[in-house]
Amino acid sequence: MNDIYQTHDHILVFRTNINRKKHVRTISPLLNGCDTIKKWNVDLSDIDNVLRIEATHSDCAPVIELVKQAGYACEELTD
Amino acid sequence: MRTRDIHKESLIREKAIEIIVNHGFDGLSMHKLAKSAGVSVATIYIYFKDREQLIQQLYTEENAKMAEATLLNFNPESHFDEGLKVQWMNRMRYCLKNPYSMTFMEQVKHSPLVDRSSIDQRFLHAMSTFVHKAIERKEIVSLPVEIYWSIAFAPLYQLVKFHISKTSMPGRPPFIFDEEKINQTLELVIKALKP
């Protein structure tokens, strides 16, 4: 299991307002079509509706841009 | 780049179980968990994909730990009376050492949140061999598994609960589940299962 995380070391975490399955479906093509994103999911069961991304880079800006273009709020969840 | 830290991860697990035990599944929010484990919400998401996966992983891990403790020095081929005693002692020791884990596993049993099909196969196999050999050798009667479990193990867990909560029936002194009381109960359980 550790190996998986070592190969995708960039885990990006965002607070969003994507709070329904249908909204997740709406953004699916955008995120799936992004070749720097290896895996992603939205935690619909928690208040922050966290969008979690395993990416090949650590740059949050392009992800925020992408999600905002789709009409959703998105900000980096910082430590 | 964030790095994984095994200690942080196990602290998050431990606190998550405590919160679920004290406040139920709905009481577990990532904010509450972060605060209690002294990490940020973002950090929790490094280790866990989402809340559901976190709960599922807690179950899988606790189940594996419990299975391992339960199978210690247990021979599935042994005579039913002996084997059940080993099972009882192992399960009791585990529960007394990990009271949060025990309560958590109880809660999971009644929750649709957790897929319990991922249960430890080695454990299932050992317990099933144990029962079927005992039935074959006519040491116990053949029963639907739910009835078997309720007679063979439910008394143990109920008495462990009395012991842990330090209360039992109204007006009774704290219940201490000692060796003598274990043997007393075990004798009745075995008697009930005899053909």
Interface residues (C-beta under 8 A of the other chain):
Chain A: N2 Y5 D9 H10 I11 V13 N41 V42 D43 L44 S45 D46 I47 D48 V50 R52 S58 L77 T78 D79
Chain B: M1 R2 R4 S29 M30 H31 S40 V41 A42 T43 Y45 I46 K49 D50 R51 E52
